[in-house]
Each structure stands twice: as C-alpha cells, then as structure tokens.
Amino acid sequence: MASKEQLRKIAIYCDSYTPYDEGELKNLSQKFDKNFESCENCIHYTKDKKCELDLIDKVLSSLAMEQDLKS
C-alpha cells in the first residue's frame, strides 16, 4: 500500500488524476485536504483505497525509474 506522501506524488504525475469537485467532497464520509493533490482526492480512488484504473503501481514504478536515471 502506498503511503500518504506517495499518494500525493502519484497525483502530481498521474495523467488521469481527476479531483472531486467541492460538492462531491462534502458528500464523502471521509474528510480530505482539498489543498493537496492526492489519490485520496481523485474520483478514481475507491473506498478500498485502490485506484480503479490500476495506476498507483505504474506511476510509482515510473517515478522510481526516473529517480534511478538521476542518480
């Protein structure tokens, strides 16, 4: 499972990141910080804490490879 920091980084680099609008955020049982991009604020993030597009691992892998290239 990705950490909160990883979920924020994923949202920054994910082409499919689509945040909830303010009205949808009010209807959710959990409170999210709308000031941060995060998978938790994305319409594709499920109640089971998974990306319905299955992009979390793909984006994390891409970020890891990019980091390796910089090293």
Distance bins in CASP14 RR format, pairs under 12 A and 6 or more apart:
PFRMAT RR
TARGET T0000
AUTHOR 0000-0000-0000
RMODE 2
METHOD distances of the structure
MODEL  1
1 7 0 0 0 0 1 0 0 0 0 0 0
1 39 0 0 0 0 0 1 0 0 0 0 0
1 48 0 0 0 0 0 1 0 0 0 0 0
1 49 1 0 0 1 0 0 0 0 0 0 0
1 50 0 0 0 0 1 0 0 0 0 0 0
1 51 0 0 0 0 0 1 0 0 0 0 0
1 56 0 0 0 0 1 0 0 0 0 0 0
1 57 0 0 0 0 0 1 0 0 0 0 0
1 60 0 0 0 0 0 1 0 0 0 0 0
2 8 0 0 0 0 1 0 0 0 0 0 0
2 9 0 0 0 0 1 0 0 0 0 0 0
2 10 1 0 0 1 0 0 0 0 0 0 0
2 11 0 0 0 0 0 1 0 0 0 0 0
2 14 0 0 0 0 0 1 0 0 0 0 0
2 38 0 0 0 0 0 1 0 0 0 0 0
2 39 1 0 0 1 0 0 0 0 0 0 0
2 40 0 0 0 0 0 1 0 0 0 0 0
2 45 0 0 0 0 0 1 0 0 0 0 0
2 49 0 0 0 0 1 0 0 0 0 0 0
2 50 0 0 0 0 1 0 0 0 0 0 0
2 51 0 0 0 0 1 0 0 0 0 0 0
2 55 0 0 0 0 0 1 0 0 0 0 0
2 56 1 0 1 0 0 0 0 0 0 0 0
2 57 0 0 0 0 1 0 0 0 0 0 0
2 58 0 0 0 0 0 1 0 0 0 0 0
2 59 0 0 0 0 1 0 0 0 0 0 0
2 60 1 0 0 1 0 0 0 0 0 0 0
2 61 0 0 0 0 0 1 0 0 0 0 0
2 63 0 0 0 0 0 1 0 0 0 0 0
3 9 0 0 0 0 1 0 0 0 0 0 0
3 10 0 0 0 0 0 1 0 0 0 0 0
3 38 0 0 0 0 0 1 0 0 0 0 0
3 39 0 0 0 0 0 1 0 0 0 0 0
3 40 0 0 0 0 0 1 0 0 0 0 0
3 49 0 0 0 0 0 1 0 0 0 0 0
3 56 0 0 0 0 0 1 0 0 0 0 0
3 60 0 0 0 0 0 1 0 0 0 0 0
4 10 0 0 0 0 0 1 0 0 0 0 0
4 11 0 0 0 0 0 1 0 0 0 0 0
4 32 0 0 0 0 0 1 0 0 0 0 0
4 33 0 0 0 0 0 1 0 0 0 0 0
4 36 0 0 0 0 1 0 0 0 0 0 0
4 38 1 0 0 1 0 0 0 0 0 0 0
4 39 0 0 0 0 1 0 0 0 0 0 0
4 40 1 0 0 1 0 0 0 0 0 0 0
4 41 0 0 0 0 0 1 0 0 0 0 0
4 49 0 0 0 0 0 1 0 0 0 0 0
5 11 0 0 0 0 0 1 0 0 0 0 0
5 12 0 0 0 0 0 1 0 0 0 0 0
5 36 0 0 0 0 0 1 0 0 0 0 0
5 38 0 0 0 0 1 0 0 0 0 0 0
5 39 0 0 0 0 0 1 0 0 0 0 0
5 40 0 0 0 0 0 1 0 0 0 0 0
5 60 0 0 0 0 0 1 0 0 0 0 0
5 63 0 0 0 0 0 1 0 0 0 0 0
6 12 0 0 0 0 0 1 0 0 0 0 0
6 13 0 0 0 0 0 1 0 0 0 0 0
6 14 0 0 0 0 0 1 0 0 0 0 0
6 38 0 0 0 0 1 0 0 0 0 0 0
6 39 0 0 0 0 1 0 0 0 0 0 0
6 40 0 0 0 0 0 1 0 0 0 0 0
6 51 0 0 0 0 0 1 0 0 0 0 0
6 56 0 0 0 0 1 0 0 0 0 0 0
6 57 0 0 0 0 0 1 0 0 0 0 0
6 59 0 0 0 0 1 0 0 0 0 0 0
6 60 1 0 0 1 0 0 0 0 0 0 0
6 61 0 0 0 0 0 1 0 0 0 0 0
6 63 0 0 0 0 1 0 0 0 0 0 0
6 64 0 0 0 0 0 1 0 0 0 0 0
7 13 0 0 0 0 0 1 0 0 0 0 0
7 14 0 0 0 0 0 1 0 0 0 0 0
7 17 0 0 0 0 0 1 0 0 0 0 0
7 32 0 0 0 0 0 1 0 0 0 0 0
7 33 0 0 0 0 0 1 0 0 0 0 0
7 36 0 0 0 0 1 0 0 0 0 0 0
7 37 0 0 0 0 1 0 0 0 0 0 0
7 38 1 0 1 0 0 0 0 0 0 0 0
7 39 1 0 1 0 0 0 0 0 0 0 0
7 40 1 0 1 0 0 0 0 0 0 0 0
7 41 0 0 0 0 1 0 0 0 0 0 0
7 42 0 0 0 0 1 0 0 0 0 0 0
7 44 0 0 0 0 0 1 0 0 0 0 0
7 45 0 0 0 0 1 0 0 0 0 0 0
7 49 0 0 0 0 1 0 0 0 0 0 0
7 50 0 0 0 0 0 1 0 0 0 0 0
7 51 0 0 0 0 1 0 0 0 0 0 0
7 55 0 0 0 0 0 1 0 0 0 0 0
7 56 1 0 0 1 0 0 0 0 0 0 0
7 59 0 0 0 0 0 1 0 0 0 0 0
7 60 0 0 0 0 1 0 0 0 0 0 0
8 14 0 0 0 0 0 1 0 0 0 0 0
8 17 0 0 0 0 0 1 0 0 0 0 0
8 32 0 0 0 0 0 1 0 0 0 0 0
8 33 0 0 0 0 1 0 0 0 0 0 0
8 35 0 0 0 0 0 1 0 0 0 0 0
8 36 1 0 1 0 0 0 0 0 0 0 0
8 37 1 0 0 1 0 0 0 0 0 0 0
8 38 1 0 1 0 0 0 0 0 0 0 0
8 39 1 0 0 1 0 0 0 0 0 0 0
8 40 0 0 0 0 1 0 0 0 0 0 0
8 41 0 0 0 0 1 0 0 0 0 0 0
8 42 0 0 0 0 0 1 0 0 0 0 0
8 59 0 0 0 0 0 1 0 0 0 0 0
8 63 0 0 0 0 0 1 0 0 0 0 0
9 17 0 0 0 0 0 1 0 0 0 0 0
9 36 0 0 0 0 0 1 0 0 0 0 0
9 37 0 0 0 0 1 0 0 0 0 0 0
9 38 0 0 0 0 1 0 0 0 0 0 0
9 39 0 0 0 0 1 0 0 0 0 0 0
9 56 0 0 0 0 0 1 0 0 0 0 0
9 59 0 0 0 0 1 0 0 0 0 0 0
9 60 0 0 0 0 1 0 0 0 0 0 0
9 62 0 0 0 0 0 1 0 0 0 0 0
9 63 1 0 0 1 0 0 0 0 0 0 0
9 64 0 0 0 0 0 1 0 0 0 0 0
9 66 0 0 0 0 0 1 0 0 0 0 0
9 67 0 0 0 0 0 1 0 0 0 0 0
10 16 0 0 0 0 0 1 0 0 0 0 0
10 17 1 0 0 1 0 0 0 0 0 0 0
10 36 0 0 0 0 0 1 0 0 0 0 0
10 37 0 0 0 0 1 0 0 0 0 0 0
10 38 0 0 0 0 1 0 0 0 0 0 0
10 39 1 0 1 0 0 0 0 0 0 0 0
10 40 0 0 0 0 0 1 0 0 0 0 0
10 41 0 0 0 0 0 1 0 0 0 0 0
10 42 0 0 0 0 1 0 0 0 0 0 0
10 44 0 0 0 0 0 1 0 0 0 0 0
10 45 0 0 0 0 1 0 0 0 0 0 0
10 51 0 0 0 0 1 0 0 0 0 0 0
10 53 0 0 0 0 0 1 0 0 0 0 0
10 55 1 0 0 1 0 0 0 0 0 0 0
10 56 1 0 1 0 0 0 0 0 0 0 0
10 57 0 0 0 0 1 0 0 0 0 0 0
10 58 0 0 0 0 1 0 0 0 0 0 0
10 59 1 0 1 0 0 0 0 0 0 0 0
10 60 1 0 0 1 0 0 0 0 0 0 0
10 61 0 0 0 0 0 1 0 0 0 0 0
10 62 0 0 0 0 1 0 0 0 0 0 0
10 63 1 0 0 1 0 0 0 0 0 0 0
10 64 0 0 0 0 0 1 0 0 0 0 0
11 17 1 0 1 0 0 0 0 0 0 0 0
11 18 0 0 0 0 1 0 0 0 0 0 0
11 19 0 0 0 0 1 0 0 0 0 0 0
11 20 0 0 0 0 0 1 0 0 0 0 0
11 32 0 0 0 0 0 1 0 0 0 0 0
11 33 0 0 0 0 0 1 0 0 0 0 0
11 34 0 0 0 0 0 1 0 0 0 0 0
11 36 0 0 0 0 1 0 0 0 0 0 0
11 37 1 1 0 0 0 0 0 0 0 0 0
11 38 1 0 1 0 0 0 0 0 0 0 0
11 39 1 0 1 0 0 0 0 0 0 0 0
11 40 0 0 0 0 1 0 0 0 0 0 0
11 41 1 0 0 1 0 0 0 0 0 0 0
11 42 1 0 0 1 0 0 0 0 0 0 0
11 43 0 0 0 0 0 1 0 0 0 0 0
11 44 0 0 0 0 0 1 0 0 0 0 0
11 45 0 0 0 0 1 0 0 0 0 0 0
11 51 0 0 0 0 0 1 0 0 0 0 0
11 55 0 0 0 0 0 1 0 0 0 0 0
11 56 0 0 0 0 0 1 0 0 0 0 0
11 59 0 0 0 0 1 0 0 0 0 0 0
11 60 0 0 0 0 0 1 0 0 0 0 0
11 63 0 0 0 0 0 1 0 0 0 0 0
12 19 0 0 0 0 0 1 0 0 0 0 0
12 36 0 0 0 0 1 0 0 0 0 0 0
12 37 1 0 1 0 0 0 0 0 0 0 0
12 38 0 0 0 0 1 0 0 0 0 0 0
12 39 0 0 0 0 0 1 0 0 0 0 0
12 41 0 0 0 0 0 1 0 0 0 0 0
12 42 0 0 0 0 0 1 0 0 0 0 0
12 59 0 0 0 0 1 0 0 0 0 0 0
12 62 0 0 0 0 0 1 0 0 0 0 0
12 63 0 0 0 0 1 0 0 0 0 0 0
13 37 0 0 0 0 1 0 0 0 0 0 0
13 39 0 0 0 0 0 1 0 0 0 0 0
13 55 0 0 0 0 1 0 0 0 0 0 0
13 56 0 0 0 0 0 1 0 0 0 0 0
13 58 0 0 0 0 0 1 0 0 0 0 0
13 59 1 0 1 0 0 0 0 0 0 0 0
13 60 0 0 0 0 1 0 0 0 0 0 0
13 61 0 0 0 0 0 1 0 0 0 0 0
13 62 1 0 0 1 0 0 0 0 0 0 0
13 63 1 0 0 1 0 0 0 0 0 0 0
13 64 0 0 0 0 0 1 0 0 0 0 0
13 65 0 0 0 0 0 1 0 0 0 0 0
13 66 0 0 0 0 1 0 0 0 0 0 0
13 67 0 0 0 0 0 1 0 0 0 0 0
14 37 0 0 0 0 1 0 0 0 0 0 0
14 38 0 0 0 0 0 1 0 0 0 0 0
14 39 1 0 0 1 0 0 0 0 0 0 0
14 41 0 0 0 0 0 1 0 0 0 0 0
14 42 1 0 0 1 0 0 0 0 0 0 0
14 43 0 0 0 0 0 1 0 0 0 0 0
14 44 0 0 0 0 1 0 0 0 0 0 0
14 45 0 0 0 0 0 1 0 0 0 0 0
14 51 0 0 0 0 1 0 0 0 0 0 0
14 53 0 0 0 0 1 0 0 0 0 0 0
14 54 0 0 0 0 0 1 0 0 0 0 0
14 55 1 0 1 0 0 0 0 0 0 0 0
14 56 0 0 0 0 1 0 0 0 0 0 0
14 57 0 0 0 0 0 1 0 0 0 0 0
14 58 0 0 0 0 1 0 0 0 0 0 0
14 59 1 0 1 0 0 0 0 0 0 0 0
14 60 0 0 0 0 0 1 0 0 0 0 0
14 62 0 0 0 0 1 0 0 0 0 0 0
14 63 0 0 0 0 0 1 0 0 0 0 0
15 42 0 0 0 0 0 1 0 0 0 0 0
15 44 0 0 0 0 0 1 0 0 0 0 0
15 53 0 0 0 0 0 1 0 0 0 0 0
15 55 0 0 0 0 1 0 0 0 0 0 0
15 58 0 0 0 0 0 1 0 0 0 0 0
15 59 0 0 0 0 1 0 0 0 0 0 0
15 62 0 0 0 0 0 1 0 0 0 0 0
16 39 0 0 0 0 0 1 0 0 0 0 0
16 42 0 0 0 0 1 0 0 0 0 0 0
16 43 0 0 0 0 1 0 0 0 0 0 0
16 44 1 0 0 1 0 0 0 0 0 0 0
16 45 0 0 0 0 0 1 0 0 0 0 0
16 51 0 0 0 0 1 0 0 0 0 0 0
16 52 0 0 0 0 1 0 0 0 0 0 0
16 53 1 0 1 0 0 0 0 0 0 0 0
16 54 0 0 0 0 0 1 0 0 0 0 0
16 55 1 0 0 1 0 0 0 0 0 0 0
16 56 0 0 0 0 0 1 0 0 0 0 0
16 58 0 0 0 0 0 1 0 0 0 0 0
16 59 0 0 0 0 1 0 0 0 0 0 0
17 36 0 0 0 0 0 1 0 0 0 0 0
17 37 1 0 0 1 0 0 0 0 0 0 0
17 38 0 0 0 0 1 0 0 0 0 0 0
17 39 1 0 0 1 0 0 0 0 0 0 0
17 40 0 0 0 0 0 1 0 0 0 0 0
17 41 0 0 0 0 1 0 0 0 0 0 0
17 42 1 0 1 0 0 0 0 0 0 0 0
17 43 0 0 0 0 1 0 0 0 0 0 0
17 44 1 0 0 1 0 0 0 0 0 0 0
17 45 0 0 0 0 1 0 0 0 0 0 0
17 51 0 0 0 0 1 0 0 0 0 0 0
17 53 0 0 0 0 0 1 0 0 0 0 0
17 55 0 0 0 0 1 0 0 0 0 0 0
17 56 0 0 0 0 0 1 0 0 0 0 0
17 59 0 0 0 0 1 0 0 0 0 0 0
18 24 0 0 0 0 0 1 0 0 0 0 0
18 37 0 0 0 0 0 1 0 0 0 0 0
18 39 0 0 0 0 0 1 0 0 0 0 0
18 41 0 0 0 0 1 0 0 0 0 0 0
18 42 1 0 1 0 0 0 0 0 0 0 0
18 43 1 0 1 0 0 0 0 0 0 0 0
18 44 1 0 0 1 0 0 0 0 0 0 0
18 45 0 0 0 0 1 0 0 0 0 0 0
18 51 0 0 0 0 0 1 0 0 0 0 0
18 52 0 0 0 0 0 1 0 0 0 0 0
18 53 0 0 0 0 0 1 0 0 0 0 0
18 55 0 0 0 0 0 1 0 0 0 0 0
19 25 0 0 0 0 1 0 0 0 0 0 0
19 28 0 0 0 0 0 1 0 0 0 0 0
19 32 0 0 0 0 1 0 0 0 0 0 0
19 33 0 0 0 0 0 1 0 0 0 0 0
19 34 1 0 0 1 0 0 0 0 0 0 0
19 35 0 0 0 0 0 1 0 0 0 0 0
19 36 0 0 0 0 1 0 0 0 0 0 0
19 37 1 0 0 1 0 0 0 0 0 0 0
19 38 0 0 0 0 1 0 0 0 0 0 0
19 39 0 0 0 0 0 1 0 0 0 0 0
19 40 0 0 0 0 1 0 0 0 0 0 0
19 41 1 0 1 0 0 0 0 0 0 0 0
19 42 1 0 0 1 0 0 0 0 0 0 0
19 43 1 0 0 1 0 0 0 0 0 0 0
19 44 0 0 0 0 0 1 0 0 0 0 0
19 45 0 0 0 0 0 1 0 0 0 0 0
20 26 0 0 0 0 1 0 0 0 0 0 0
20 27 0 0 0 0 1 0 0 0 0 0 0
20 28 1 0 0 1 0 0 0 0 0 0 0
20 30 0 0 0 0 0 1 0 0 0 0 0
20 31 0 0 0 0 0 1 0 0 0 0 0
20 32 1 0 0 1 0 0 0 0 0 0 0
20 34 1 0 0 1 0 0 0 0 0 0 0
20 37 0 0 0 0 0 1 0 0 0 0 0
20 38 0 0 0 0 0 1 0 0 0 0 0
20 39 0 0 0 0 0 1 0 0 0 0 0
20 40 0 0 0 0 1 0 0 0 0 0 0
20 41 1 0 1 0 0 0 0 0 0 0 0
20 42 1 0 0 1 0 0 0 0 0 0 0
20 43 1 0 1 0 0 0 0 0 0 0 0
20 44 0 0 0 0 0 1 0 0 0 0 0
20 45 0 0 0 0 1 0 0 0 0 0 0
21 27 0 0 0 0 0 1 0 0 0 0 0
21 28 0 0 0 0 0 1 0 0 0 0 0
21 34 0 0 0 0 1 0 0 0 0 0 0
21 41 0 0 0 0 0 1 0 0 0 0 0
21 42 0 0 0 0 0 1 0 0 0 0 0
21 43 0 0 0 0 1 0 0 0 0 0 0
22 28 0 0 0 0 0 1 0 0 0 0 0
22 32 0 0 0 0 0 1 0 0 0 0 0
22 34 1 0 0 1 0 0 0 0 0 0 0
22 35 0 0 0 0 0 1 0 0 0 0 0
22 41 0 0 0 0 0 1 0 0 0 0 0
23 34 0 0 0 0 0 1 0 0 0 0 0
24 32 0 0 0 0 0 1 0 0 0 0 0
24 34 0 0 0 0 0 1 0 0 0 0 0
24 41 0 0 0 0 1 0 0 0 0 0 0
24 42 0 0 0 0 0 1 0 0 0 0 0
24 43 1 0 0 1 0 0 0 0 0 0 0
25 31 0 0 0 0 1 0 0 0 0 0 0
25 32 1 0 0 1 0 0 0 0 0 0 0
25 33 0 0 0 0 1 0 0 0 0 0 0
25 34 1 0 1 0 0 0 0 0 0 0 0
25 35 0 0 0 0 0 1 0 0 0 0 0
25 38 0 0 0 0 0 1 0 0 0 0 0
25 40 0 0 0 0 0 1 0 0 0 0 0
25 41 1 0 0 1 0 0 0 0 0 0 0
25 42 0 0 0 0 0 1 0 0 0 0 0
25 43 0 0 0 0 0 1 0 0 0 0 0
26 32 0 0 0 0 0 1 0 0 0 0 0
26 34 0 0 0 0 0 1 0 0 0 0 0
28 34 0 0 0 0 0 1 0 0 0 0 0
28 40 0 0 0 0 1 0 0 0 0 0 0
28 41 0 0 0 0 1 0 0 0 0 0 0
28 42 0 0 0 0 0 1 0 0 0 0 0
28 43 0 0 0 0 0 1 0 0 0 0 0
28 45 0 0 0 0 0 1 0 0 0 0 0
28 46 0 0 0 0 0 1 0 0 0 0 0
28 47 0 0 0 0 1 0 0 0 0 0 0
29 47 0 0 0 0 1 0 0 0 0 0 0
30 38 0 0 0 0 0 1 0 0 0 0 0
30 40 1 0 0 1 0 0 0 0 0 0 0
30 41 0 0 0 0 0 1 0 0 0 0 0
30 45 0 0 0 0 0 1 0 0 0 0 0
30 47 0 0 0 0 1 0 0 0 0 0 0
30 49 0 0 0 0 0 1 0 0 0 0 0
31 40 0 0 0 0 0 1 0 0 0 0 0
31 41 0 0 0 0 0 1 0 0 0 0 0
32 38 1 0 0 1 0 0 0 0 0 0 0
32 39 0 0 0 0 0 1 0 0 0 0 0
32 40 1 0 1 0 0 0 0 0 0 0 0
32 41 1 0 1 0 0 0 0 0 0 0 0
32 42 0 0 0 0 1 0 0 0 0 0 0
32 43 0 0 0 0 0 1 0 0 0 0 0
32 45 0 0 0 0 1 0 0 0 0 0 0
33 40 0 0 0 0 1 0 0 0 0 0 0
33 41 1 0 0 1 0 0 0 0 0 0 0
34 40 0 0 0 0 0 1 0 0 0 0 0
34 41 1 0 0 1 0 0 0 0 0 0 0
34 42 0 0 0 0 0 1 0 0 0 0 0
35 41 0 0 0 0 1 0 0 0 0 0 0
36 42 0 0 0 0 0 1 0 0 0 0 0
37 45 0 0 0 0 0 1 0 0 0 0 0
38 44 0 0 0 0 0 1 0 0 0 0 0
38 45 0 0 0 0 1 0 0 0 0 0 0
38 49 0 0 0 0 0 1 0 0 0 0 0
38 51 0 0 0 0 0 1 0 0 0 0 0
38 56 0 0 0 0 0 1 0 0 0 0 0
39 45 1 0 1 0 0 0 0 0 0 0 0
39 46 0 0 0 0 0 1 0 0 0 0 0
39 49 0 0 0 0 1 0 0 0 0 0 0
39 50 0 0 0 0 1 0 0 0 0 0 0
39 51 1 0 0 1 0 0 0 0 0 0 0
39 52 0 0 0 0 0 1 0 0 0 0 0
39 53 0 0 0 0 0 1 0 0 0 0 0
39 55 0 0 0 0 1 0 0 0 0 0 0
39 56 1 0 0 1 0 0 0 0 0 0 0
39 57 0 0 0 0 0 1 0 0 0 0 0
39 59 0 0 0 0 1 0 0 0 0 0 0
39 60 0 0 0 0 0 1 0 0 0 0 0
40 46 0 0 0 0 0 1 0 0 0 0 0
40 47 0 0 0 0 0 1 0 0 0 0 0
40 49 0 0 0 0 1 0 0 0 0 0 0
40 50 0 0 0 0 0 1 0 0 0 0 0
40 51 0 0 0 0 0 1 0 0 0 0 0
40 56 0 0 0 0 0 1 0 0 0 0 0
42 49 0 0 0 0 0 1 0 0 0 0 0
42 50 0 0 0 0 0 1 0 0 0 0 0
42 51 1 0 0 1 0 0 0 0 0 0 0
42 52 0 0 0 0 1 0 0 0 0 0 0
42 53 0 0 0 0 1 0 0 0 0 0 0
42 55 0 0 0 0 1 0 0 0 0 0 0
42 56 0 0 0 0 0 1 0 0 0 0 0
42 59 0 0 0 0 0 1 0 0 0 0 0
43 51 0 0 0 0 0 1 0 0 0 0 0
43 52 0 0 0 0 1 0 0 0 0 0 0
43 53 0 0 0 0 0 1 0 0 0 0 0
44 50 0 0 0 0 1 0 0 0 0 0 0
44 51 1 0 1 0 0 0 0 0 0 0 0
44 52 1 0 1 0 0 0 0 0 0 0 0
44 53 1 0 1 0 0 0 0 0 0 0 0
44 54 0 0 0 0 1 0 0 0 0 0 0
44 55 1 0 0 1 0 0 0 0 0 0 0
44 56 0 0 0 0 1 0 0 0 0 0 0
44 59 0 0 0 0 0 1 0 0 0 0 0
45 51 1 0 0 1 0 0 0 0 0 0 0
45 52 1 0 0 1 0 0 0 0 0 0 0
45 53 0 0 0 0 1 0 0 0 0 0 0
45 54 0 0 0 0 0 1 0 0 0 0 0
45 55 0 0 0 0 1 0 0 0 0 0 0
45 56 0 0 0 0 1 0 0 0 0 0 0
46 52 1 0 1 0 0 0 0 0 0 0 0
46 53 0 0 0 0 0 1 0 0 0 0 0
46 54 0 0 0 0 0 1 0 0 0 0 0
46 56 0 0 0 0 0 1 0 0 0 0 0
49 56 0 0 0 0 1 0 0 0 0 0 0
50 56 1 0 0 1 0 0 0 0 0 0 0
50 57 0 0 0 0 0 1 0 0 0 0 0
51 57 0 0 0 0 1 0 0 0 0 0 0
51 58 0 0 0 0 1 0 0 0 0 0 0
51 59 0 0 0 0 1 0 0 0 0 0 0
51 60 0 0 0 0 0 1 0 0 0 0 0
53 59 0 0 0 0 0 1 0 0 0 0 0
54 60 0 0 0 0 0 1 0 0 0 0 0
55 61 0 0 0 0 0 1 0 0 0 0 0
55 62 0 0 0 0 1 0 0 0 0 0 0
55 63 0 0 0 0 0 1 0 0 0 0 0
56 62 0 0 0 0 0 1 0 0 0 0 0
56 63 0 0 0 0 0 1 0 0 0 0 0
57 63 0 0 0 0 0 1 0 0 0 0 0
57 64 0 0 0 0 0 1 0 0 0 0 0
58 64 0 0 0 0 0 1 0 0 0 0 0
58 65 0 0 0 0 0 1 0 0 0 0 0
59 65 0 0 0 0 0 1 0 0 0 0 0
59 66 0 0 0 0 0 1 0 0 0 0 0
60 66 0 0 0 0 0 1 0 0 0 0 0
60 67 0 0 0 0 0 1 0 0 0 0 0
61 67 0 0 0 0 0 1 0 0 0 0 0
61 68 0 0 0 0 0 1 0 0 0 0 0
62 68 0 0 0 0 0 1 0 0 0 0 0
62 69 0 0 0 0 0 1 0 0 0 0 0
63 69 0 0 0 0 0 1 0 0 0 0 0
63 70 0 0 0 0 0 1 0 0 0 0 0
64 70 0 0 0 0 0 1 0 0 0 0 0
64 71 0 0 0 0 0 1 0 0 0 0 0
65 71 0 0 0 0 0 1 0 0 0 0 0
END
